[in-house]
Amino acid sequence: MRDALAIVGGGPAGMMAAIRAAETLGDGRRVVLFDKNERLGRKIYLTGKGRCNLTNRRPWEEFAAHLYPDKGFLRFAFRAFSNEALIRFFEEELGVPTVTQQGQRVYPASLVAGDVARALEHRVQALGVDVRYGSAVGSLDELSDFGAVIIATGGKSYPVTGSTGDGYRFAREAGHTVTTVFPSETALLPKDYDPGLPGLEMKNVGLQLYIDRTLVESEQGDFNFTNDGLESGIAYHLSRRAVWALYNGQRVDIVLDLKPALSEEQLVNRMKRTEQAGGFRIREHFSASGTKTRAAESVSSTLEVYRLLPKSLIAPFLRANPDLTIENLPERLKHWTFRIVDYKGFERAVVTAGGVSLKEIVPKTMASRLRPGLYFCGEVLDLDGDTGGYNLQIAFSTGALAGVNAAKYLLSL
Ligand SMILES: Cc1cc2nc3c(=O)[nH]c(=O)nc-3n(C[C@H](O)[C@H](O)[C@H](O)COP(=O)(O)OP(=O)(O)OC[C@H]3O[C@@H](n4cnc5c(N)ncnc54)[C@H](O)[C@@H]3O)c2cc1C
């Protein structure tokens, strides 16, 4: 076994490592790939809502802005196997045509995530890699016969796919530091979450993240209210910092701006213009005297008449703003505050932030600085990205680099 390489984990990182290692060694039989599951790349089938956003086409400088916590660590791996190289690999070597969509996101042209997983698995098999299906590695010790080992066990998110954080244990066994791991790209649950909100999709709105009442980040775009809270798109982007702040006992508020393209003043003017055109007075709608119910009905119809809110959002908006007046309406439309009290855990988080400390990994090879012959790649590392194809590119780039270098190490023995 001293002339063989063990790879633990057959996700995108592990499969890419196996492919490059087999090619470098010129003999796939010297690569043994262990995975708990009966098929490889199980998580890939879930990616991109079943469509697999396999990378992002942005050039490195823009790409790197979406990486955490160390934007520079991936530079060498990316240079060795970039997003463009990955697209060529899929199209020319694996026969999977791709398509680039909004936001430079790249998908298989079929928009079927399984096509990506199956193409990688077939390549691994075609190279003669010794795949041990249904094989959970329990400790690094079990692999002591191998000349080199790559840990590609992923993070802790979506544990049903097999990613249960085992790699952190293996890393510690070898003396590595594992930074605090926490769910990222996950739903943020507001206090007293209004039951009328789940299911609503927000298009082109603004979200601002306040930590301990200080504005730390603003985003504009789409997100959804789901049963779990504020989710996907720009909400996911803010979730990394929000979860970390909650984790540290800080106060987290998200402010929703329903009219990001208009200032409060512009909103007032727009209301006036509609008023003139319609020949009625907005103030009269608001000042309908009588019962509370009648007043609420009147405000509600005003919001609808002025097309200030989609119909489905009006009732929750009014419940959140019981003291709404014509004077404070523009301000409230731009500042709907949600106090965030919880988040969706690893069971449904898209990625795991934190992991094997990058300080102990050589960025040019993915080798451990502590144990010769040991390599790490993919989400097990303390490296993650925004949604948009960044996380799979991390897995592919670091996997390819680890595979080549572990094979070279083996050849040098
Ligand atoms: C719902 C969802 C959607 C996503 N969509 C996208 C997307 O569209 N684009 C994008 O870029 N990223 C996306 N991601 C993130 C991306 O899927 C991950 O970052 C990526 O899969 C990480 O790759 P990996 O190979 O490091 O780990 P994983 O894919 O987690 O693979 C790790 C493998 O290791 C195996 N394993 C673990 N422990 C052991 C052990 N002890 N013994 C043997 N085998 C073991 C597991 O069975 C698993 O197969 C998504 C994630 C989720 C959950």
The ligand as a MOL file (V3000), in Angstrom:
LIG
                    3D

  0  0  0     0  0            999 V3000
M  V30 BEGIN CTAB
M  V30 COUNTS 53 58 0 0 0
M  V30 BEGIN ATOM
M  V30 1 C -28.4700 22.1820 -1.0940 0
M  V30 2 C -27.1030 22.6190 -1.5520 0
M  V30 3 C -26.9650 23.2930 -2.7520 0
M  V30 4 C -25.7020 23.7150 -3.1710 0
M  V30 5 N -25.5940 24.3170 -4.3770 0
M  V30 6 C -24.3750 24.7240 -4.8140 0
M  V30 7 C -24.2080 25.2770 -6.1030 0
M  V30 8 O -25.1420 25.3240 -6.9060 0
M  V30 9 N -22.9710 25.7310 -6.4480 0
M  V30 10 C -21.9010 25.6270 -5.6070 0
M  V30 11 O -20.8020 26.0720 -5.9750 0
M  V30 12 N -22.0070 25.0270 -4.3990 0
M  V30 13 C -23.2150 24.5620 -3.9980 0
M  V30 14 N -23.3230 23.9480 -2.7840 0
M  V30 15 C -22.1030 23.7260 -1.9680 0
M  V30 16 C -21.2880 22.5570 -2.5500 0
M  V30 17 O -22.1510 21.4930 -2.8490 0
M  V30 18 C -20.2170 22.0970 -1.5480 0
M  V30 19 O -19.4340 23.1880 -1.1690 0
M  V30 20 C -19.3590 20.9990 -2.1650 0
M  V30 21 O -20.1200 19.8460 -2.4430 0
M  V30 22 C -18.1980 20.6240 -1.2600 0
M  V30 23 O -17.4700 19.5990 -1.8870 0
M  V30 24 P -16.5600 18.5880 -1.0660 0
M  V30 25 O -16.1230 17.5550 -2.0460 0
M  V30 26 O -15.5430 19.3340 -0.3150 0
M  V30 27 O -17.5070 17.9340 0.0130 0
M  V30 28 P -18.8830 17.0960 -0.1360 0
M  V30 29 O -19.5690 17.3850 -1.3920 0
M  V30 30 O -19.5930 17.3680 1.1430 0
M  V30 31 O -18.3950 15.5980 -0.1920 0
M  V30 32 C -17.7850 14.9520 0.8970 0
M  V30 33 C -17.8830 13.4520 0.7120 0
M  V30 34 O -17.1200 12.8200 1.7180 0
M  V30 35 C -17.7790 11.6520 2.1440 0
M  V30 36 N -17.3280 11.3640 3.5120 0
M  V30 37 C -17.3880 12.1520 4.5990 0
M  V30 38 N -16.8290 11.5450 5.6560 0
M  V30 39 C -16.4000 10.3310 5.2200 0
M  V30 40 C -15.7450 9.2470 5.8490 0
M  V30 41 N -15.4300 9.2610 7.1500 0
M  V30 42 N -15.4630 8.1400 5.1150 0
M  V30 43 C -15.7890 8.0620 3.8000 0
M  V30 44 N -16.4040 9.0820 3.1560 0
M  V30 45 C -16.7100 10.2030 3.8490 0
M  V30 46 C -19.2510 12.0150 2.0630 0
M  V30 47 O -20.0520 10.8470 1.9150 0
M  V30 48 C -19.2990 12.9100 0.8370 0
M  V30 49 O -19.6220 12.1790 -0.3210 0
M  V30 50 C -24.5530 23.4800 -2.3510 0
M  V30 51 C -24.7120 22.7790 -1.1610 0
M  V30 52 C -25.9670 22.3470 -0.7570 0
M  V30 53 C -26.0960 21.5970 0.5330 0
M  V30 END ATOM
M  V30 BEGIN BOND
M  V30 1 1 1 2
M  V30 2 1 2 3
M  V30 3 2 2 52
M  V30 4 2 3 4
M  V30 5 1 4 5
M  V30 6 1 4 50
M  V30 7 2 5 6
M  V30 8 1 6 7
M  V30 9 1 6 13
M  V30 10 2 7 8
M  V30 11 1 7 9
M  V30 12 1 9 10
M  V30 13 2 10 11
M  V30 14 1 10 12
M  V30 15 2 12 13
M  V30 16 1 13 14
M  V30 17 1 14 15
M  V30 18 1 14 50
M  V30 19 1 15 16
M  V30 20 1 16 17
M  V30 21 1 16 18
M  V30 22 1 18 19
M  V30 23 1 18 20
M  V30 24 1 20 21
M  V30 25 1 20 22
M  V30 26 1 22 23
M  V30 27 1 23 24
M  V30 28 2 24 25
M  V30 29 1 24 26
M  V30 30 1 24 27
M  V30 31 1 27 28
M  V30 32 2 28 29
M  V30 33 1 28 30
M  V30 34 1 28 31
M  V30 35 1 31 32
M  V30 36 1 32 33
M  V30 37 1 33 34
M  V30 38 1 33 48
M  V30 39 1 34 35
M  V30 40 1 35 36
M  V30 41 1 35 46
M  V30 42 1 36 37
M  V30 43 1 36 45
M  V30 44 2 37 38
M  V30 45 1 38 39
M  V30 46 1 39 40
M  V30 47 2 39 45
M  V30 48 1 40 41
M  V30 49 2 40 42
M  V30 50 1 42 43
M  V30 51 2 43 44
M  V30 52 1 44 45
M  V30 53 1 46 47
M  V30 54 1 46 48
M  V30 55 1 48 49
M  V30 56 2 50 51
M  V30 57 1 51 52
M  V30 58 1 52 53
M  V30 END BOND
M  V30 END CTAB
M  END
